[in-house]
Structures are given as C-alpha cells and as structure tokens.
Amino acid sequence: MINILGTYECKIDAKGRFMFPVAFKNQMGDTVKHGFVIKRSIFKKCLELFPLQQWQDESRMVSKLNMFKKRNAEFVTKFMAGVKPVELDGTGRLLIPKDLLKYGGINKEIVLTSVVNRIEVWDKAVYEGAVDYDADDFANLAEDVMGEIETD
C-alpha cells in the first residue's frame, strides 16, 4: 500500500487540466506510470484520485458484495458513478473529466490533499470551508474516532 503525504494548490486550465505536483510524483515513484482512477467522494463534495493499484484493491472489496441485495446494488451504482481512468500526459498534466469538475464544483483553483492512500481534489474555496473547524469540535471528534485505538 502506498502512503501519500502533502497538500498542494494548483490551477486548472480551460480544458480541465492541471500540473500534477512533482512532490506527489516523487513519493509515488513508478506507480504514476500505471495511471489513476478518479471518482466522486462518498462523504465530501470533492473528488478522489486513486493510484491504479489502490483502486484495484478498493474494487476488490466492493466486488465481494452480494449484488442480489438491493442496498448493495444501490451502493455499487452510486460508488461507481463517474469513475474514470486518467493518466498524466507527456508534460505531467492530468485531465479532470468535465462531469467530475461539475460534481466537485471545481473552477480555476484546486487543492490536492493526501488522505493516506489517495488524493482528494477540491475546489479551493470549498476545501477552505471544509477544513475550517473549531478546535474543541475537532478535539472531540479525534477522541471519538481515535480514542479507542491501542498503540504499541
């Protein structure tokens, strides 16, 4: 599993392309040569960019669902909505398909931020709103989410 680290701001051109940050390329090594999969986020108004291997791992989990259960079939349909393979062009740019730009409300400026094994792609203004938080609220969330994890 690949771990990606960093947050970078980029500009989108008129065709929906942006320069993929060199720092991400360096961290990912040969993984970038295999391409990516981009999709709608499940819980947030952003896009998720998966290295191809990570997407294949994610897809394997989803493929284990029993498709004869209505809720599973509904989930898979929504999970796969807008999924597209993408790759860097010869100059290191990545094209975000128009339907996904629209879904994410992405205009001219974006933020790419690592989320362990994938990269979230946000409209800059939406991202700034999403990460603007009250310190006490975040402390409570951190305690709820991480408070039961045992460390070695």
Contacts in CASP RR format, 6 or more apart in sequence:
PFRMAT RR
TARGET T0000
AUTHOR 0000-0000-0000
METHOD contacts of the structure
MODEL  1
MINILGTYECKIDAKGRFMFPVAFKNQMGDTVKHGFVIKRSIFKKCLELF
PLQQWQDESRMVSKLNMFKKRNAEFVTKFMAGVKPVELDGTGRLLIPKDL
LKYGGINKEIVLTSVVNRIEVWDKAVYEGAVDYDADDFANLAEDVMGEIE
TD
1 54 0 8 1.000
1 57 0 8 1.000
1 117 0 8 1.000
2 27 0 8 1.000
2 28 0 8 1.000
2 31 0 8 1.000
2 51 0 8 1.000
2 53 0 8 1.000
2 54 0 8 1.000
2 117 0 8 1.000
3 116 0 8 1.000
3 117 0 8 1.000
4 24 0 8 1.000
4 27 0 8 1.000
4 28 0 8 1.000
4 114 0 8 1.000
4 115 0 8 1.000
4 116 0 8 1.000
4 117 0 8 1.000
4 118 0 8 1.000
4 119 0 8 1.000
5 27 0 8 1.000
5 114 0 8 1.000
6 23 0 8 1.000
6 24 0 8 1.000
6 113 0 8 1.000
6 114 0 8 1.000
7 111 0 8 1.000
7 112 0 8 1.000
7 113 0 8 1.000
7 114 0 8 1.000
8 21 0 8 1.000
8 23 0 8 1.000
8 24 0 8 1.000
8 111 0 8 1.000
8 112 0 8 1.000
8 113 0 8 1.000
9 109 0 8 1.000
9 110 0 8 1.000
9 111 0 8 1.000
9 112 0 8 1.000
9 124 0 8 1.000
10 18 0 8 1.000
10 19 0 8 1.000
10 21 0 8 1.000
10 109 0 8 1.000
10 110 0 8 1.000
10 111 0 8 1.000
10 112 0 8 1.000
11 18 0 8 1.000
11 108 0 8 1.000
11 109 0 8 1.000
11 110 0 8 1.000
12 18 0 8 1.000
12 96 0 8 1.000
12 101 0 8 1.000
12 106 0 8 1.000
12 107 0 8 1.000
12 108 0 8 1.000
12 109 0 8 1.000
12 110 0 8 1.000
15 95 0 8 1.000
16 95 0 8 1.000
16 96 0 8 1.000
16 98 0 8 1.000
16 101 0 8 1.000
17 89 0 8 1.000
17 93 0 8 1.000
17 94 0 8 1.000
17 95 0 8 1.000
17 96 0 8 1.000
18 93 0 8 1.000
18 94 0 8 1.000
18 96 0 8 1.000
18 110 0 8 1.000
19 91 0 8 1.000
19 92 0 8 1.000
19 93 0 8 1.000
20 32 0 8 1.000
20 88 0 8 1.000
20 92 0 8 1.000
20 93 0 8 1.000
20 94 0 8 1.000
21 112 0 8 1.000
24 32 0 8 1.000
24 112 0 8 1.000
24 114 0 8 1.000
24 119 0 8 1.000
25 32 0 8 1.000
25 88 0 8 1.000
25 92 0 8 1.000
28 51 0 8 1.000
31 51 0 8 1.000
31 52 0 8 1.000
31 53 0 8 1.000
32 51 0 8 1.000
32 88 0 8 1.000
34 51 0 8 1.000
34 52 0 8 1.000
34 53 0 8 1.000
35 51 0 8 1.000
35 52 0 8 1.000
35 85 0 8 1.000
35 86 0 8 1.000
35 87 0 8 1.000
35 88 0 8 1.000
36 49 0 8 1.000
36 50 0 8 1.000
36 51 0 8 1.000
36 52 0 8 1.000
36 55 0 8 1.000
36 85 0 8 1.000
36 86 0 8 1.000
36 87 0 8 1.000
36 94 0 8 1.000
37 49 0 8 1.000
37 50 0 8 1.000
37 52 0 8 1.000
37 55 0 8 1.000
37 83 0 8 1.000
37 84 0 8 1.000
37 85 0 8 1.000
37 86 0 8 1.000
38 47 0 8 1.000
38 48 0 8 1.000
38 49 0 8 1.000
38 50 0 8 1.000
38 83 0 8 1.000
38 84 0 8 1.000
38 86 0 8 1.000
38 96 0 8 1.000
38 97 0 8 1.000
38 100 0 8 1.000
38 121 0 8 1.000
39 47 0 8 1.000
39 48 0 8 1.000
39 50 0 8 1.000
39 79 0 8 1.000
39 80 0 8 1.000
39 81 0 8 1.000
39 82 0 8 1.000
39 83 0 8 1.000
39 84 0 8 1.000
39 100 0 8 1.000
40 47 0 8 1.000
40 48 0 8 1.000
40 81 0 8 1.000
40 82 0 8 1.000
40 100 0 8 1.000
40 103 0 8 1.000
40 104 0 8 1.000
41 47 0 8 1.000
41 48 0 8 1.000
41 120 0 8 1.000
42 79 0 8 1.000
44 120 0 8 1.000
44 130 0 8 1.000
45 104 0 8 1.000
45 105 0 8 1.000
45 122 0 8 1.000
45 126 0 8 1.000
45 130 0 8 1.000
46 104 0 8 1.000
46 120 0 8 1.000
46 121 0 8 1.000
46 122 0 8 1.000
46 123 0 8 1.000
46 126 0 8 1.000
46 127 0 8 1.000
46 130 0 8 1.000
47 96 0 8 1.000
47 100 0 8 1.000
47 103 0 8 1.000
47 104 0 8 1.000
47 106 0 8 1.000
47 120 0 8 1.000
47 121 0 8 1.000
47 122 0 8 1.000
48 115 0 8 1.000
48 118 0 8 1.000
48 119 0 8 1.000
48 120 0 8 1.000
48 121 0 8 1.000
49 86 0 8 1.000
49 94 0 8 1.000
49 112 0 8 1.000
49 118 0 8 1.000
49 119 0 8 1.000
49 120 0 8 1.000
49 121 0 8 1.000
50 58 0 8 1.000
50 117 0 8 1.000
50 118 0 8 1.000
51 117 0 8 1.000
51 118 0 8 1.000
52 85 0 8 1.000
54 117 0 8 1.000
54 118 0 8 1.000
62 76 0 8 1.000
62 79 0 8 1.000
65 72 0 8 1.000
65 75 0 8 1.000
65 76 0 8 1.000
66 72 0 8 1.000
67 73 0 8 1.000
67 76 0 8 1.000
82 97 0 8 1.000
82 99 0 8 1.000
82 100 0 8 1.000
82 103 0 8 1.000
84 97 0 8 1.000
84 100 0 8 1.000
86 94 0 8 1.000
86 95 0 8 1.000
86 96 0 8 1.000
86 97 0 8 1.000
87 94 0 8 1.000
88 94 0 8 1.000
89 95 0 8 1.000
96 106 0 8 1.000
96 121 0 8 1.000
100 106 0 8 1.000
104 122 0 8 1.000
104 123 0 8 1.000
104 126 0 8 1.000
105 123 0 8 1.000
105 126 0 8 1.000
106 121 0 8 1.000
106 122 0 8 1.000
106 123 0 8 1.000
107 123 0 8 1.000
109 123 0 8 1.000
109 124 0 8 1.000
109 125 0 8 1.000
110 121 0 8 1.000
110 122 0 8 1.000
110 123 0 8 1.000
110 124 0 8 1.000
111 121 0 8 1.000
111 122 0 8 1.000
111 123 0 8 1.000
111 124 0 8 1.000
111 127 0 8 1.000
111 128 0 8 1.000
112 119 0 8 1.000
112 120 0 8 1.000
112 121 0 8 1.000
112 122 0 8 1.000
113 119 0 8 1.000
113 120 0 8 1.000
113 122 0 8 1.000
113 127 0 8 1.000
114 120 0 8 1.000
122 130 0 8 1.000
END
